[in-house]
């Protein structure tokens, strides 16, 4: 079986899982919500919406800065952060297309403009994915530890996986110093943590107990769900995967919150993600003149 055939099968499986996950979320939603109750719940959360949007913007801006530093390591000419922001934001929305790779393909256009070879650009994308893997395991392990509800064996495995993943990063890509790798790992960890914090704040805002342990638990579960959605090939933007995995894990662990709040929370995070991606894409139109001045 050739590589192209294997790739098609993998993408088909990923896309199928995404569709099944989305159907699962919609099924659970139909059981617990009507359109009026869903919109009513959304209105109740309007007071914290600016904070949630700010968290999402912070997550993306920090992540883009990490990507910018990786590009500078290979580039033959220097260029400002605004250029990385422009190309990242211009292409990020393409992750919602079938395949979950078109945002990466779109960024190849930047390579020739800054003197980065196509193979180097592919390495940067792979290296970024490894950083996201390591950072997500780290963030999830930290919040799981503070939740005090994670079984010790699972917590140990999460911690060891995080350490092992970082050790692999240390030995890969020798052109990056240990200091740079550690700095990038921390940056991506903060970026991913903001995604989990969004979910945690939404759940806590709706909860009657306002328990910090519940908050930490939700953040930990969502960051793992985020990772699974990220690495699933063929699932457009992890659509359906993240939501389905979070609901499945939360239900399995019997976390102290109603199921309808869980479902609403993960869907609201997805809605905010999409809206911010669209806003950032539209913001690149205002940067067209600046990019021409930079000749990028």
Buried (B, 14 or more C-beta within 10 A) or exposed (E): EEEEEEEEEEBEBBBEBBBEBBEBBBEBBEEBBEEEEBEEBBEEBEEBEEEBBEBBBBBBBBBBBBBBBBBBBBBEEEBEBEBBBBBBBBBBBBBBBEBBBBBBEBBBEBBEBBEBEEEBBEBBBEBBEBBBBBBBBBBBBBBBBBBEBBEEEEBEEBBEBBBEBBEEBEEEBEEBEEEBBBBBBBBBBBBBBBBBBBBBBBBBBBBEEEBEBBBBBBBBBBBBBBBBBBBBBBBBBBBBBBBBBBBBBBEEBEBEBEBBBBBBBBBBBBEBBBEBBEEBBEEBEEBEEBBEEBEB
